[in-house]
Amino acid sequence: MTGFVRQGDLWRRFDEEHIQRGYEANELEPMLDAAGLSHGPLDGETFEAPGERCGRLFYVCRHDRSV
């Protein structure tokens, strides 16, 4: 991934490498629970509630800092 950050009148370029690993929902959700994260899956393409034909899930997680 290549990004640019504005610094005054100039732009600084940066490059990052992101490595992904896929998990089945039944693998991932217990790990999120164990980490104390509340979570809800979304369709990875539409960011809406996943339907039957959803091929990829996206999780929005939250940690309650008061715990």
Buried (B, 14 or more C-beta within 10 A) or exposed (E): EEEEEEEEEEEEEEEEEEEEEEEEEEEBBEEBEEEEBEBEBBBEEEEEEBEEEBEEBBBEEEEEEEE
